[in-house]
Amino acid sequence: MPIRLNLLAETLAREEERRKDPVKRAILVAICIVAASLLGSLLSYSQLLVRNSELARLETEWQLLRKDHDQARENQKKLAEARQRLTALQQFATNRFLHGNLLNVLQKAALPDVSLTRLRVEQFYVVTPPTPARTNAAGRVTQPAKPASATERILLTLDARDESTSPGDMITSYRQRLAAVPQFKAWLSTNGEVVLRNLSAPVHDPKSGKAYVSFTLECRFPERVR
């Protein structure tokens, strides 16, 4: 029976011991962990670059949208102011006091024995300056702006003479007739009235030979904000 000798058995045994050395295995494991960490860091950094690029793109889009938003808000503010001015102009044009209408009212309320000697209309305007809008720390409007306004006050004074057969008896009839004209009633609203401010004693007219009394009617129309 032949005898076999393995001359490399000792070398192979030492090599096997080296392969099974725990220190070498630990080094290999550490190298693998470091490589995996570097790879993970590289992937995270590449993702961070992508996210930063996306963030920069979104910020650029936001700045553009913010400019459009600010411009739209400014245009909306100007539009609201223009509408307020247009509404005020329409109210002033449609609700203003016209002297032609007053003369028409006086013509409808005329009586044969009552003659007007003087007509006086006093118009006063109290101007209120505009109030700017108020905003809080966040930029939100807490109190809207108010445009300038003018409060109109009208005082009507009528001087007339009652030349009836019994001077003074037609004053009440004239007051009621004047207040009953629809246009005048609309001007007076619910609280207005025609007030007798002055009444003279009977006076003899040398030209006509008739007696008459002079009287003054006053009417204060309700205030209107324009």
Buried (B, 14 or more C-beta within 10 A) or exposed (E): EEEEEEEEEEEEEEEEEEEEEEEEEEEEEEEEEEEEEEEEEEEEEEEEEEEEEEEEEEEEEEEEEEEEEEEEEEEEEEEEEEEBEEEBEEEEEEEEBEEEEBEBBBEBBEBEBBEBEEBEBEEEEEEEEEEEEEEEEEEEEEEEBEBEBBEBBBEBBBBBBBBBEEBBEBBEBBBEBBBEBEEBBEBBEEEBEBEEEEEBEEEEEEEEEBBBBBBBBBBBBEEBEE
